[in-house]
Amino acid sequence: MNRDERIKTLKQAAAERILFLDGAMGTMIQRHKPDEATYRGDRFKDWGQDVVGNNDLLTLTQPDIIAQIHVDYLEAGSDIIETNTFNSTSISQADYGMEEIVYELNVEAAKLCRAAAEEMTAKTPDKPRFVAGGLGPTNRTASISPDVNRPEFRNVSFDELVKAYTEQTKGLIEGGVDIIIIETIFDTLNAKAAGFAVLQVFDELGFELPIMVSGTIVDKSGRNLSGQTPEAFWYSMRHLKPFSIGLNCSFGAEDLRPAVVDMAGISDTLISVYPNAGLPNEMGEYDELPDITAGFIEDWAKNGLINIVGGCCGTSPAHIKAIVEAVRDYAPRKVPDMEHKLRLSGLEPFVAG
């Protein structure tokens, strides 16, 4: 299938059933216990600073590891797999002095994903697989000062974010993604910069891809780091006309449910959710077993709350397989026909009339 055919097929599938994302990339990478030499590979063996922890770099230095993770998730039942590009912007790669390879990181990550998806689609032509190009939040925030003594200070500007996201989006599209996913959004202004960049790239290229938007909640108050409620967040992002809106990371599915209910009730597009495997323990590890995660998500499906579901931190192919088995027989959430009103947002939503 060409790009347009894949997008048409994706939308048809989403209308018929709940779709499944993959799970955590970092969790699976750490199972290989990569050290500095693993990250460097041959190409960067003489790099002038440490690169351990730069998971996106493994796309270039250890492509077999990344490709196998994609395959493992596809075999577990994922319909949509995501590129290993969470930190593949010039802003995030500056920590490693690797800004110059950002475009290559995105192109090659997308190609790895595309190859895995095509291979699996050939095996299961009745269930085609799709590739989502991931735009992470970066390690900077446009809304909040990193210096408590200088509340007016910002360490990144909107224009700098747009430039970084533009480069990333172009690389992902060149590599062959079907979807752009703006994810783990803790600062709505960062996400708006990403959305602005993506739409500009679409205008330049003369075609559009579906956009998924996924925020993250930072505590039990139900707000993101920049202070918005789920409803206000949706009103801030709905101008992108996203294929889906939703939440990821945050905490486990049990604690994320109230926010999912809120978003499902007011969003006139698909709802996507991929929670963590519970909350981390004192060692920073995730203990929630696959059947527990799947049980919580089955409740969401039973109550008609979700259209697309997967896993974030701590989840594995075993979690995705359990979620697929628990959820696949439920109908997808019906997208509500919302009454036309003026809907605005600050930290709280405002609906006129």
N, C-alpha and C positions, 0 to 999 in steps of 0.2 A: 504494500500500500504506500502511496505517496503521503506527504504531510496532510493535505486537505482531506484525504480519505480517512486517515487515522483520527483526525479531529472529529469528523462526522461520526465515526464509529465510537469514539470515546463518549460523545454526547448521547448517542443512542443507548450505550451500555448504562450510563448513569441514570437514564430515564427508566430503565428496566429493573435495576438491582443495585444493592449497595456495592460500592467499589472498595477495593482494599489497597492501601498504601503499604510500603515496606516498614521496617522498624529502624532501630538505631544503627548508624554507621560506626560511631565512635566506640560503642560497646563491643561490636564485632572486631574492630581493629585491635582493641586492647587484648582480646583473646590471643592474639599472635605475640603479645609482649614485645612490641617493637622497641629497639634501642636506637641510639644516635646513628649507628652505622646503618640500621635498617632504613631510617628516614632519609639518610643521605644517598644511599645507593652508590653506584659508580659515578653518576653524573655530577653529584654535588659532594663528593668525598673530601674536597679541599675547600668547601664553603667556609667563609670567614667567621661565622657565628653559629651557635647551637640551633638546630632545627627540630630537635626532638619535641613531639607534641603537635607538629604541623601536619595534621592528618591529611589535609588536601594535597600535600606534596607527594604522598604515596601514590597518587594517580600517575605520576611520572616515574617514580623510582621503584615502586612495587605494584605495577598494574595488575599482576595476577592475583594479589590479595584482594584488591578492590573489585575486580571482575567476579571473583568467586563469591564475595559477599552479595553482589547483585544476583547471581545465580541462586544462591541459597534462599534469598527472599522470594524470588520468582517461583522456585520449587515449593515454597511454603504456601503459595497462593496469592501473592501480590499481583494486582493488576497494574499498579503504577509504582515504578522504582525511581528513586531520586538520586541525582548526581552528587558526587562527593565534593561539593563546592561551598559548604557552609561558610568557610572563611576565604573564599577565592575572590577577594576584592583587593585592590591596591592598598586600601586602608588597613585591613587586617593583616595582609602579608608584609606590611611595613615592619611588623614586629620581628620578622626574620630577614629583612633586607631583600625580599624577593618580589618587589613590585613589578619588575620587568617580565616575570613569567606568568603573570595573572591571566592574560588572554589565553595562553597555551594551556594553563590549568583547566580553564573552563571548556575549551574546545575538546581536549582529550578526555576529560571527565564525562562529557556528553557522549562522546564516541564510545567509550567503554559501556555506558548505560545502554546506548542504542544497540550495540552489538549483542548484549545479553538479552535485551527485550526482543530483538528480531529472531534470535535463536530459539527462544521459548515460544514465540508466536508461531514459528514454523512447526514446532512440535504439537501445539494446541491451537490450530487455526480458528477453532470455535471460540477461543478466549484470547483475543489479541492483547498484548501488553504495551504499556505506554511509558514514556520517559518525562519526568518533571525536572526542570532545571532549577536548582535551589539557590535563592538569594537570601543569605543570612543577614542578621541585624547589624553586623560589624561590631567592633569592640569600642565604639564611641557612640555618644548620644547627642542629638541635636537639641534636645529639650532641657537637659539638666546639666548643671555645672559639675565637673568632677572635683572641684575645689570648694569645700564648704565655706571657706573664707572669702570666696569671690563668686557670689551667686549669679552674677551677670556673665561669667566666663563660659565659653563653649570651646571644646577642643576639636570640633568639626563643624563645617557649615553645610547648609542645604545644598549649595552648588557643588561642594566637594563630594558629597554623597551621590548626587546625580551623576557626576562624572565617573565615579567608581562603579556605580550600578550600570551605567551605560556600557562601559567596557565589558563588564561581566555578562550582561544580557546578550550582547553581540556574539561573544564567544560561545555561549550556550546554544544559541540559535544556529551558529555555524556548525556546531557539533551534532545537531540533529534532534534537539528536544521537541516534545509535543506540547508541553505546558511550561509556564513560568510560575514558580511558587515563591512568594514572598513570605518568609516564615520566621517563627520565634520572635515575633515583633514585641519588644518591650517598650519601645518609644514610637508612638504613632507618627511623629514627624519624620523619623528615619524611613518608615514604611511609605509615607507619602512621597518622599524623595525617590524611593525605589519605584513606586508606581509611575511617577512622572517620567523617570528614565525609561521604563519599559514602554510606555505609550509613545515616547519620542522615537524609540528604536522601531516600533511597529510602523509609525508614520514614514520613517526613512526607508524601511524595507518594502513597504507597500502591502503587508499582510499582517494579520494578528494571530496570536496563539491564545488559548484559554489562560486566564490568570487565576491562581489560587492564592488566597490571603489567609495567613494563620498567625494569630496573636498569641501571646503568653501572659498568664496572670502570675503576679509575683507573691501574693499572699491570700489568706482566706477572705480578705475584703472583696475579692473578685475584680480587682483593678490591675491594669498593667502598670509598668514602672512610671510612665508619664501621667498616670492618674485616672485614666478613663475606665468607665464601666464597659462591659461587653456591648451593650446597646449603643453607647456613644462611640465606641470604636467602629462598629458597623457603619454608623452614619458618616464617620470620617473617611471610610474607605469605599463606600458604595458607588462613588463616581467612577471607579475603575470598571464597573460592571463585571465583577469577578465571576468566574465559573463556580467558585465556592468561597465561602468565608468560614472561619472556624478558629480553633485553638489547638495548640500543641505544647509539649513540654509541661510547664507549670508544675503540677503535682500529679498524683495518680488519678485514675478514672473515677474512683469513689468520690474524691473531693472536687473533681472538675465538673461533676454532673450539674450542679445548680447553674453554672455559667453556660453550659451546653443547652440547658432548658431555656435560658434567657435568649440566647442567640437563635435557637430553632424557632422561637415564637415570633420573632420580628424580622427575620432575614428572608427576603424574597429571592433567594438563590440557594444553591446546595450548601449543606453544612458538612464540613470536614473536621475531624478530630483525631489527633494522635497523641495520647497521653503518655507520661512516663510509667514505668513499672513500679507504681507506688512512689513513696518518698524514700530518699537515700538513708541508709543507716549511718552510724557514727563514723564509719570508715569511708563514706561516700559511695557505697555500693548499693545496688538495688536488689531487694530480696523477693519481690512479689512474683510468684510463680505464674506461668502462662495461663493455667485454668482460672486463677483468681482474676487476672486482668480481663480475660475473656468473659467471665461471669458478669463483671460490671458493665462491659460494653454490650453484652447481650441484652441487658436491661434497657440500655439506650435504644437498641434496635427494636425491641419489643414495644417500646413506647413511641416509636416513630420519630426519633430525634435526629437521626443521622443519614447521610448519603454516602460519605466517604470516610473510612476509618483505618487507622494503622497504629504504629507505636513510636514512641520517642525514647528518651534516655532509659537505658536498662533493658529495653526490649530486644528480642532476638527472633530468628526465624521460628523458633518454637512458640513464641508469643503470637506471631502472625498466624501460624498454622492453627493454633487454638482459637483465635479470634475468627478466622474464616469458618471453621467448623461450627462455632457457636452462633454466627450471625447470618450465614449465607442464605438461609431459608426465609429470612424476614424481608418484607417489602421495604424499599427505600422511603425515607421521609417525603411526604408530599409538600412541595414548595407552596407556601401560602400566597394568595393573591391579596397583597396589602393595599389598603385604601390609600389613595393618593393624598398626601399631606406634606406640608413643609416640615422636614425633619433635619434638625441641626444638632451640633454637638460641641460642647466644651469638655470638661471633665464629666459632666452629666449630659444625658440626651435632652433635647427640647423638641416637642412635637406640637405644632400649631393646630388649633382647632379641636 
